[in-house]
Amino acid sequence: MFDRIRSYAQAILERDPAAPSVWDVVFSYPGFHALVLHRLAHPLWTAGWHWLARWVSHWGRFLTGIEIHPGAKIGERVFIDHGMGVVIGETAEVGDDCTIYQGVTLGGTALIKGAKRHPTLGRGVIVGANSQVLGGFVVGDGAKIGSSAVVTKPVPAGATAVGNPARIIHAETDARREEVAAKMGFSAYGVTQNDDPVSQALRGLIDGTASQEHQIALLWQAVEKLACKLDPDCVPCDAAKEERFSADKLNELVGK
């Protein structure tokens, strides 16, 4: 237990530039105090001492403004920053190295006793201020949840969830879409990701354009390789890095 408590203090020192020393963390950080009291309440809960566990949890809420149900499972090196208004439900699971900011709710949407009603956060998840993660699903390792997001569906590992209702941003896919959209004169992130048919059509056109550009680059490279086999003096260019293709150059290659 003391090793895990020590890991909470170390996590704060590593992730909060405002933390000057371990003594400041131990005496002045409500997130640290809430986790320490949870380390006392959770064994009581699992041992069947539910009333006593809830009493310890209640004092933790009173002293810190952070409510962690004694049945929740909290990993190592978790950092609750500021923390006021954080609520973590009974069946919630918080993985190692997670960071949770103020106003976050890891809540449930079902009323069935004994069911998995609250979310599971993987390793290294960051949950932004005032966001709500509601339901018994998994937020994958390394995922990020933006401030004030309302998440009711699973979040893949490494993805980012933003908005209300939250939409999932996949880093590679959305970066490629934004790059192509920038050439078309607008931002792809300005297009809603929900059920609007116009936005779906725009996203389809952007993704299709990106795919076509890649295919054209591959075809250009294939034509150049074939032309160079026929003409040893041919000097190929890197078609994949060309923004525009010269029609005259292509006709010259094909005409050989």
C-alpha positions in Angstrom: 0.0 0.0 0.0 2.8 2.4 0.9 4.5 1.8 -2.4 1.4 2.8 -4.3 0.9 5.9 -2.1 4.6 6.8 -2.9 3.8 6.3 -6.6 0.9 8.9 -6.4 3.3 11.5 -4.9 5.9 10.7 -7.6 3.4 11.0 -10.4 2.4 14.5 -9.2 6.0 15.6 -9.0 6.6 14.4 -12.6 3.5 15.8 -14.2 2.8 19.0 -12.3 5.4 21.8 -12.8 3.8 23.7 -9.9 4.8 21.0 -7.4 8.0 22.2 -5.7 8.6 19.2 -3.4 7.2 16.0 -2.0 6.3 17.7 1.2 4.2 20.2 -0.7 2.4 17.3 -2.4 1.8 15.4 0.8 0.4 18.3 2.7 -1.2 20.5 0.0 -2.6 18.4 -2.8 -6.2 17.2 -2.5 -5.8 14.7 -5.3 -3.1 13.0 -3.3 -5.2 13.0 -0.1 -8.2 11.5 -1.9 -6.2 8.7 -3.3 -4.5 7.9 0.1 -7.9 7.8 1.8 -9.2 5.5 -1.1 -6.3 3.2 -0.4 -7.7 2.8 3.1 -11.4 2.5 2.1 -10.9 0.0 -0.8 -9.6 -2.9 1.3 -12.4 -2.3 3.8 -14.9 -2.5 0.9 -13.5 -5.7 -0.5 -13.4 -7.3 3.0 -17.1 -6.6 3.3 -16.9 -3.7 5.7 -19.1 -1.6 3.4 -20.4 0.9 6.1 -16.9 1.7 7.4 -15.5 1.9 3.8 -18.3 4.4 2.8 -17.6 6.4 6.0 -13.9 6.8 5.1 -14.9 7.6 1.5 -17.3 10.2 2.8 -14.6 11.9 4.9 -12.4 11.9 1.8 -15.1 13.7 -0.1 -15.7 16.2 2.7 -11.9 17.1 2.9 -11.0 17.1 -0.8 -14.1 17.6 -2.8 -13.3 14.4 -4.7 -15.7 11.5 -4.4 -14.2 8.1 -5.1 -16.4 5.1 -4.3 -14.5 2.6 -2.2 -15.3 -0.1 -4.7 -13.5 1.6 -7.5 -10.1 0.2 -8.6 -7.3 2.7 -8.9 -3.9 1.9 -10.5 -0.5 3.2 -9.7 0.9 6.7 -10.5 -2.6 8.1 -11.0 -2.7 11.9 -10.8 -5.9 13.8 -10.0 -5.1 17.4 -10.7 -7.0 20.1 -8.7 -9.8 17.5 -8.4 -12.7 19.5 -7.1 -15.9 17.9 -8.3 -14.3 14.6 -9.5 -16.7 11.6 -9.1 -15.5 8.0 -9.7 -18.2 5.3 -9.5 -18.3 2.0 -7.8 -17.4 -0.3 -10.8 -15.0 2.2 -12.4 -11.4 1.1 -13.0 -8.6 3.6 -13.5 -5.4 2.2 -15.0 -1.8 3.1 -14.2 -0.4 6.5 -15.2 -3.8 8.1 -15.8 -4.4 11.8 -15.3 -7.8 13.2 -14.3 -8.6 16.9 -14.1 -11.3 18.7 -12.1 -15.0 18.2 -12.6 -14.6 14.8 -14.3 -17.3 12.1 -13.8 -16.7 8.4 -14.4 -20.3 7.5 -14.0 -22.9 4.9 -15.0 -26.0 4.9 -17.1 -27.5 1.6 -15.8 -29.4 0.9 -12.6 -28.7 -2.8 -12.4 -27.0 -3.8 -9.2 -23.9 -5.9 -9.6 -23.5 -4.9 -13.3 -20.4 -3.2 -14.8 -21.9 0.3 -14.8 -18.9 2.6 -14.9 -16.0 3.0 -17.4 -12.6 1.4 -17.4 -9.6 3.6 -18.2 -6.6 2.0 -19.7 -3.0 2.9 -19.0 -1.9 6.5 -19.5 -5.4 7.9 -20.3 -5.9 11.7 -19.9 -9.4 12.9 -19.0 -9.9 16.7 -19.5 -11.7 19.0 -17.1 -15.5 18.8 -16.7 -15.7 15.8 -19.1 -18.3 13.0 -18.4 -17.4 9.4 -19.2 -20.7 7.5 -18.7 -21.1 3.7 -19.1 -19.4 0.4 -18.6 -17.1 0.5 -21.6 -13.3 0.7 -22.1 -11.2 3.8 -22.9 -8.1 2.4 -24.5 -4.5 2.9 -23.4 -3.1 6.3 -24.2 -6.5 7.8 -25.2 -7.3 11.4 -24.5 -10.7 12.9 -23.6 -11.1 16.6 -24.3 -12.4 19.1 -21.7 -16.2 19.1 -21.4 -16.6 16.0 -23.6 -19.5 13.6 -23.0 -18.4 10.1 -23.8 -20.9 7.3 -23.9 -19.1 4.8 -26.2 -15.7 3.0 -26.2 -12.7 5.0 -27.1 -9.9 3.1 -29.1 -6.4 3.2 -27.8 -4.5 6.3 -28.7 -7.5 8.1 -30.0 -9.0 11.4 -28.8 -12.6 12.0 -27.9 -14.0 15.6 -28.1 -17.4 17.3 -28.1 -20.9 16.5 -26.9 -21.8 13.9 -27.8 -18.1 12.9 -28.2 -16.7 12.1 -31.6 -13.5 10.0 -32.0 -10.5 11.5 -33.6 -7.9 9.0 -35.0 -4.6 10.8 -35.2 -3.3 9.4 -38.5 -6.7 9.4 -40.4 -7.7 12.9 -39.3 -4.2 14.4 -39.9 -4.3 13.1 -43.4 -7.9 14.3 -43.9 -6.9 17.8 -42.6 -3.9 17.9 -44.9 -6.1 17.2 -48.0 -8.9 19.5 -46.8 -6.3 22.4 -46.4 -5.6 22.1 -50.1 -9.3 22.5 -50.7 -9.5 25.7 -48.7 -11.1 24.7 -45.4 -10.5 22.9 -42.2 -11.8 19.3 -42.0 -12.1 19.7 -38.2 -14.7 22.4 -38.8 -17.0 19.7 -40.3 -19.3 17.9 -37.9 -18.6 14.2 -37.5 -22.2 13.1 -36.6 -25.1 12.0 -38.7 -25.4 15.2 -40.9 -25.5 13.8 -44.5 -23.7 16.9 -45.9 -20.8 16.4 -43.5 -20.6 12.7 -44.3 -20.5 13.5 -48.0 -17.7 16.1 -47.5 -15.7 13.7 -45.4 -16.2 11.0 -48.0 -14.9 13.4 -50.8 -11.9 14.4 -48.7 -11.0 10.8 -47.9 -11.5 9.8 -51.6 -9.3 12.7 -52.8 -6.5 11.6 -50.4 -6.8 8.0 -51.7 -6.7 9.1 -55.3 -3.7 11.3 -54.8 -1.8 8.3 -53.3 -2.9 6.0 -56.2 -1.8 8.6 -58.8 1.6 8.9 -57.1 2.0 5.1 -57.3 1.0 5.0 -61.0 3.4 7.8 -61.8 6.2 5.9 -60.1 5.3 2.7 -62.0 5.4 4.6 -65.3 8.7 6.2 -64.5 10.3 2.8 -63.6 9.0 1.3 -66.9 10.3 4.3 -68.9 13.7 4.1 -67.3 14.0 0.4 -68.2 13.5 1.4 -71.8 15.8 4.5 -71.7 18.9 4.2 -69.5 19.4 8.0 -69.7 16.0 8.6 -68.0 16.3 10.6 -64.7 13.3 9.7 -62.4 11.8 12.2 -60.0 10.2 11.4 -56.7 6.5 11.5 -57.8 5.3 11.0 -54.2 6.7 14.4 -53.2 5.4 16.3 -56.2 2.3 18.4 -55.6 1.4 18.6 -59.3 2.2 16.3 -62.1 3.3 17.6 -65.5 1.1 16.3 -68.3 3.9 16.9 -70.9 6.3 14.9 -68.8 3.8 12.1 -68.5 3.1 12.1 -72.3 6.8 12.0 -72.9 7.3 9.0 -70.7 4.3 7.1 -72.1 5.3 7.9 -75.7 8.7 6.2 -75.4 
